[in-house]
């Protein structure tokens, strides 16, 4: 086990985690000054990272070339999750707008989804894009439960679902309808599995605090849905998958590394609650970590899955 440095470090719970680490690499704090950091996405073409500061109603930009941080967008409609589509365009979940949008290459914003069956969405939270161009997002009510991360409102739908946007028609359909508060989500490297977090315990101590595993069928529907892993510290929020199929999941004490079988094999300790992560850098071997108030990173001996890459079969 490595010693903790300023509240950071590594806990090796299984020898398999040791192969993920670089012996001399340490967690770095790149910036601080947010209220609730979320939704990190790496933009390789510009060598920069974007992430949301939800209560401050802005998207921030960290530049790899000089380490500077600037405001990418404000107001951001209390943006939360971000990703890139297969054309490198930014796809964003917005609490205040209660919608999923796409930022075009010319900077204009296109609304991809703001309603289901004629009813307004709750507050889209996290989003991923499959290699066929379909867009999958979660829609818990966090952005309408108060005015801090959105605007207080009643749910028009009366439930929280996981949705799929059809790449050909733009139609919005329910992909999974048996969640309390669906949150982070990610595909396995071969896209045959979709992992989805449920953070129902955020407002009910007896609620869900786990990630579930769904099989992705050839027609785009989901089957299965058994619990993949329970969170041992707070709740799983956002997470990403590396090329070997391990999950790197946010938790109250840092980032939990889960084996493809769902076992907790190690932790990256962070001195504040973590909401989301993403892989970036030239080799996709740098894990960027959204702590509550700060942005962290650590180089690892693993490689993340690029949102622009074809599925690995």
C-alpha positions in Angstrom: 0.0 0.0 0.0 1.2 3.5 -0.9 1.3 6.1 1.8 -1.3 8.9 1.7 0.0 12.3 0.6 -2.2 15.3 1.6 -5.2 13.0 1.7 -4.4 11.3 -1.5 -2.8 7.9 -2.3 -3.7 4.4 -3.3 -5.2 1.5 -1.4 -4.3 -1.9 -2.9 -7.0 -4.3 -1.9 -6.1 -7.0 -4.5 -2.7 -7.6 -6.3 -4.5 -7.0 -9.6 -4.7 -3.3 -8.7 -1.0 -3.0 -8.5 -0.7 -3.6 -12.3 -2.9 -0.4 -12.8 -0.4 1.8 -11.0 2.8 3.6 -11.9 5.2 3.3 -8.9 6.2 7.0 -8.7 3.0 8.6 -9.9 0.9 10.6 -7.5 -2.4 12.3 -7.4 -2.1 16.0 -8.4 -4.6 18.8 -7.7 -4.9 20.8 -10.8 -7.3 23.5 -9.7 -9.8 24.4 -6.9 -12.6 26.8 -6.6 -15.8 25.0 -7.7 -18.9 24.3 -5.6 -19.8 20.9 -7.1 -17.6 19.5 -9.9 -19.1 17.0 -12.4 -19.2 15.8 -15.9 -15.6 15.7 -17.0 -14.8 15.1 -20.7 -11.5 15.1 -22.5 -11.3 17.0 -25.9 -8.3 15.5 -27.5 -8.4 17.8 -30.6 -7.7 20.8 -28.4 -5.8 19.1 -25.6 -8.2 20.3 -22.9 -10.7 19.1 -20.4 -14.2 20.4 -19.9 -16.2 19.9 -16.7 -19.3 21.3 -15.1 -19.5 23.4 -11.9 -23.2 22.8 -11.5 -24.2 25.4 -8.7 -22.0 28.1 -10.3 -23.9 27.5 -13.6 -20.7 27.1 -15.7 -18.6 24.8 -17.7 -14.9 25.1 -17.0 -11.9 24.4 -19.3 -8.5 23.1 -18.2 -5.8 23.5 -20.8 -3.1 20.8 -20.9 -0.6 23.0 -22.7 -0.3 25.6 -19.9 -2.4 24.4 -17.0 -4.7 27.4 -17.2 -8.4 27.2 -16.2 -11.0 29.4 -17.9 -14.7 29.6 -18.3 -15.9 27.7 -21.4 -19.6 28.5 -21.0 -21.6 30.6 -18.5 -24.5 30.4 -18.0 -24.5 26.7 -18.7 -28.1 25.9 -17.7 -26.6 24.2 -14.6 -24.9 21.6 -16.8 -24.0 18.2 -15.4 -22.8 15.3 -17.5 -20.8 15.8 -20.7 -19.4 13.6 -23.4 -18.5 13.8 -27.1 -20.4 12.3 -30.0 -18.7 10.4 -32.8 -18.1 13.7 -34.7 -16.3 15.2 -31.7 -19.3 17.5 -30.7 -20.0 18.2 -27.1 -23.2 16.5 -25.7 -24.4 18.0 -22.4 -27.0 17.3 -19.8 -28.6 20.4 -18.4 -30.5 20.6 -15.1 -32.0 24.0 -15.6 -33.0 23.5 -19.2 -34.2 20.0 -18.3 -32.7 18.8 -21.6 -29.8 17.2 -23.5 -28.0 19.4 -26.0 -25.3 19.2 -28.6 -22.8 22.0 -29.2 -22.1 22.2 -32.9 -18.7 22.9 -34.4 -19.8 26.5 -35.0 -20.7 27.0 -31.3 -24.5 26.9 -31.8 -26.5 24.6 -29.5 -29.0 22.0 -30.7 -31.6 20.5 -28.4 -31.5 16.7 -28.7 -34.1 15.9 -26.0 -36.2 17.8 -23.6 -39.4 15.7 -23.4 -40.6 12.2 -23.3 -44.2 11.4 -24.5 -44.9 15.1 -24.5 -43.8 15.6 -20.9 -40.8 17.6 -19.7 -37.8 15.6 -18.6 -36.7 15.9 -14.9 -33.1 17.0 -15.1 -30.8 14.9 -17.3 -27.7 13.9 -15.4 -25.2 11.8 -17.3 -24.8 10.8 -20.9 -22.9 8.4 -23.2 -22.8 7.9 -26.9 -22.7 4.4 -28.5 -20.7 3.8 -31.7 -23.9 3.6 -33.7 -24.6 7.2 -32.8 -27.4 6.5 -30.3 -27.3 8.7 -27.2 -28.1 7.2 -23.8 -28.8 9.4 -20.7 -30.1 9.2 -17.2 -32.9 11.5 -15.8 -33.1 11.6 -12.0 -34.9 14.5 -10.3 -31.8 16.2 -8.6 -32.1 19.4 -10.6 -35.7 19.9 -9.7 -35.5 19.0 -6.1 -34.3 22.5 -5.1 -32.8 25.7 -6.5 -29.1 25.0 -5.9 -28.4 22.8 -9.0 -31.4 23.9 -11.1 -34.9 25.1 -10.2 -37.5 23.6 -7.9 -40.3 22.0 -9.8 -42.6 19.0 -9.9 -41.7 16.1 -12.1 -44.0 16.0 -15.1 -43.1 12.3 -15.8 -43.4 11.2 -12.1 -40.5 8.8 -12.4 -36.8 8.6 -13.2 -35.7 6.6 -16.2 -32.8 5.9 -18.5 -33.4 7.0 -22.1 -32.1 6.3 -25.5 -32.1 8.8 -28.4 -32.4 7.1 -31.8 -29.6 8.2 -34.1 -31.7 8.1 -37.2 -35.0 9.6 -36.0 -34.1 11.5 -32.8 -36.9 9.7 -31.1 -36.6 9.4 -27.3 -37.5 6.0 -25.8 -37.2 4.5 -22.3 -34.2 2.1 -22.2 -34.6 1.2 -18.5 -37.6 2.1 -16.4 -37.0 0.3 -13.0 -34.6 2.8 -11.4 -35.1 5.0 -8.4 -32.4 7.7 -9.2 -30.4 6.6 -12.3 -27.1 8.4 -12.4 -23.7 7.6 -14.0 -23.6 5.2 -16.9 -20.9 3.7 -19.3 -20.6 1.0 -21.9 -18.1 -1.9 -21.7 -15.3 -1.6 -24.3 -17.2 -3.9 -26.7 -20.5 -2.2 -25.9 -22.2 -5.4 -25.1 -22.8 -4.3 -21.5 -24.3 -1.0 -20.2 -23.5 -0.2 -16.6 -25.8 2.2 -14.7 -25.5 3.6 -11.2 -28.6 4.0 -9.0 -28.2 6.6 -6.2 -31.6 6.2 -4.6 -29.9 6.2 -1.2 -29.1 9.9 -1.6 -32.6 10.8 -0.2 -33.5 7.4 1.4 -31.1 5.5 3.6 -32.7 2.3 2.5 -32.4 3.2 -1.2 -30.0 1.9 -3.9 -26.3 2.6 -3.7 -25.0 0.3 -6.5 -24.2 -0.2 -10.1 -26.2 -2.5 -12.2 -25.2 -4.5 -15.3 -27.4 -4.7 -18.4 -26.8 -6.8 -21.6 -27.2 -4.7 -24.7 -29.1 -6.6 -27.3 -28.6 -6.4 -31.1 -31.7 -4.3 -31.5 -30.5 -1.7 -28.9 -32.7 -2.9 -26.1 -31.5 -3.9 -22.6 -31.9 -7.1 -20.7 -30.6 -8.4 -17.4 -29.9 -5.6 -14.8 -28.5 -7.5 -11.9 -26.5 -5.6 -9.3 -22.9 -5.5 -10.4 -21.3 -3.8 -7.3 -22.5 -2.1 -4.1 -20.7 1.1 -3.0 -18.8 0.8 0.3 -18.3 4.5 0.8 -21.2 6.9 0.0 -22.6 6.4 -3.4 -21.4 5.6 -6.9 -22.0 8.6 -9.1 -20.2 8.9 -12.4 -17.7 6.3 -13.7 -15.6 5.3 -16.7 -14.3 2.0 -18.1 -10.8 1.2 -19.1 -9.9 -1.0 -22.1 -9.5 -4.0 -19.9 -13.1 -3.7 -18.7 -12.3 -2.3 -15.2 -14.7 0.4 -13.8 -13.3 3.5 -12.2 -16.1 4.8 -10.1 -16.6 7.9 -8.0 -17.3 7.5 -4.3 -17.3 9.4 -1.1 -13.6 8.6 -0.3 -12.2 8.8 -3.8 -12.3 6.6 -6.9 -13.0 2.9 -6.6 -11.5 0.5 -9.1 -13.8 -2.5 -9.8 -12.7 -5.6 -11.7 -14.8 -6.8 -14.7 -16.4 -9.2 -12.2 -17.5 -6.3 -9.9 -14.9 -6.8 -7.1 -13.4 -3.8 -5.4 -9.6 -4.2 -6.1 -8.3 -0.8 -5.1 -9.0 2.9 -4.4 -7.5 6.2 -5.4 -7.9 8.3 -2.3 -9.1 11.9 -2.7 -9.6 14.2 0.3 -13.2 15.2 -0.7 -16.2 13.5 -2.3 -15.8 12.6 -5.9 -18.6 13.0 -8.4 -17.2 11.9 -11.8 -14.0 10.9 -13.7 -12.7 10.6 -17.2 -9.6 9.4 -19.0 -7.6 11.9 -21.0 -4.2 12.9 -22.2 -2.4 11.9 -25.4 -2.4 8.2 -24.4 -5.7 8.2 -22.4 -3.7 7.0 -19.4 -4.4 10.0 -17.2 -7.5 9.8 -15.0 -9.1 13.2 -14.3 -11.1 13.3 -11.1 -13.9 15.8 -10.3 -13.7 16.3 -6.5 -16.4 18.4 -4.9 -14.4 21.7 -5.1 -11.3 20.6 -7.1 -10.0 19.0 -10.2 -7.4 16.2 -9.7 -5.5 13.9 -12.0 -3.3 10.9 -11.8 -1.3 8.9 -14.4 -2.1 5.2 -14.4 -0.8 2.1 -16.1 -4.2 1.6 -17.9 -5.8 3.1 -20.9 -9.3 4.6 -21.1 -11.8 4.1 -23.9 -12.1 7.1 -26.2 -15.6 8.3 -27.0 -14.5 8.7 -30.6 -13.1 5.2 -31.0 -15.1 2.3 -32.6 -16.3 -0.4 -30.3 -13.7 -3.1 -29.4 -15.1 -6.4 -30.3 
